[in-house]
Structure formats: C-alpha cells, structure tokens
Amino acid sequence: MNELAVLESARGGDEDAFARLVAPYRGELHAHCYRMLGSVHDAEDALQEALLRAWRGLGRFEGRSSLRSWLYRIATNACLRAIERRPQRVLPIDYGPPADPHDELAAPLTESVWIEPYPDDEDGLDAPEARYERRESIELAFIAALQHLPARQRAVLILRDVLGFSAREVAETLDTSPVSVDSALQRAHRSVEQRLPAQSQQATLRALGDERLGELVGSYVDAWERGDVEAVVAMLAEDARVTMPPIPTWYRGREAVAAFFSERVLRSDHPRRMLPVRANGVPAFGQYFWSEEKGRLLAHGITVLSFKGDQIHELTAFLAPELFASFGLPPELDA
C-alpha cells in the first residue's frame, strides 16, 4: 500500500496502519528528540508523546505539508514542553572546574542533569540543505553546545541546520514568522560556534582513516584490559580530559589523568573487558569490571572517545549500567 492508502486506513482507526505510516520516520524523530533533550530516555518519552498526539490528531492532518514535516512539528513541540519541565542537561566540564586526582571523588548527582550517550545507528540521510552532516549533529560536543541554547533557538538551529527545513516551515512549526526564525538562527550560530571545537570529530576521523583509527582503538583496548597505565597515558593528548557522569568530578591534563588511572582505575590485577560499540558518531566501548561478590564481570559504563589528531583528547565514561541495553550489550560477562 502507498502512503496515501495507509494514511486513509489510519484515519479510519486502523492502529496497525498508523504504525506502518510512522515507521519510516521513527529513527530520525528519535534522533531529533535526542538533539533537543540530550537524553536517550527523555527522547523516547517525547517521541511516545508525539506519536500519541499524532494518532489522536490524524484526522486534522490535511496534507498541506508532508507527513514528515507534520510529525516533526508535533515532536518538536513535545520536546519544548519537556524542556519546560526539567533542568538543563550538561557534561561535567560545564558543571564545575577540574579536580585534583589525589582528592576523593565527589558523590554522584542523583538528579537527571547529565547528557546521555546516543547509540550510533543510521537515522536517515543527510539533508542536502543541512549545515551539519548527520554524524556531526549527534557528536557530544554539538549536543552539549545545543543544551546551552534557549529552547526555541535550539529548535530553530536543529530544524534549519541539521534537518534542512526552510525558514517558512520552521516558522509554521513554532508558530512564528520566518524573520523571527532567521534572527533566532543567527543568535544560535554565535552561541554554538563559541562552544564547538575548531574541527568536528567526523573531520578528525576522516583525516585519521579507518586503518589508523582501528590501530589506535585496538591499542587502547589492549592497554586498558592489561591495566597498562603507561601505555594508556602515552595515547593521550597533553590536555586530555576524563569525565564520568553522574560523578561531577573530572580531570584535565595527561599528568592528572595518569594519576587518576594508576591510583583508582587500573591499579588491580582483576580482569577487565571493553566491548566496542559506536556512540555519538565515534568509537565507544561498554566497560566491564570484575565483581568479587558475583565472580563475574559487571557492566560499569559506556565510554565515548574523542580524538585530537591521532591522540585521545577526551574520555567520557557514562557510569550508568542501565544504558547498556540501548547499545545491545549484556549486563554481565564471564571472566
């Protein structure tokens, strides 16, 4: 059945037809909600709310815009309502200054203030009118920069620069004028560009090439699993950073990171494992540590790498075992 026939069936109350109608757009809508909210779980909630509203309002869809544009309008407004109800999400580097590696770690924050990693699956092709390519638009640095924008500026930048919608279409989505959209976009550009690195991770990875990247990732995993602090530290940039949400403590500089790893993270001879995944457009790993109590390796965190040249510039370890299911990783491993 073509989209029009499925649409008519859905309007007649056929829930299966509605599911088929929206299925091609679910992935990209979920990624859109993630960019808006910085959280996989918040994105899922917003998407479910948007799809429920779309189902209930399908009779009012007149076809003056495409179904995709109509769904994006509903999803964007669901995200704007969500932003009103919860605190801004950040990474630890935006929460406080770097710590001394010899001091105690701060207690994890229980409130949901942290950005979450995003499983890197294909959520749609790059829009030809877009300013950012698809994978650039889910990089952690970009997501973190977006969260500092006022909600409507955030929506404008994503809809215009990531998804390639016209100023008129964005104006209709946000119930404003194209002139206001253009003005908001200019302000958003100034704010975001101040926070983004000079080169995106996608450009860095392309410069490295697949073979060199594979060598670097393999060496890092090997050194980590062996507990070879010296080898791990040798791969780090001089200004490397380690962050560990939900713990607000973070470290900057190769020397500080070396002290933290040797004194706290890699000091035991117990087995460790890292399973490769992709998150936010870059290499990442599910990290497992040994549990004496269970005699098994338990999920510990999802670590996302970023590179500066052929050195690791940032290790963002999301210490949340509940995230492993989103990446298709098991909660436990045999030794």
Protein Blocks (a to p, Z undefined) as FASTA:
>chain_A
ZZklmmmmmmnopaklmmmmmmmmmmmmmmmmmmmnopaklmmmmmmmmmmmmmmmmmmp
golacfklmmmmmmmmmmmmmmmmpccdddfklmbccddfkbccddddfbdcbccddddd
debdcdfkbmbdfklmmgfklmmmmmmpcfklmmmmmmmmmnopafklmmmmnopafklm
mmmmmmmmmmmmmmpcfbdfklmmmmnommlmmmmmmmmmmmmmnopaklmmmmpcfkbc
cdddfbfbdcedjklmmmmmmmmmmmpfbdcddddddeehiacdddddddfklopacdfb
dcddddehjbcfbdcdddbfklmmmnopafbdcZZ
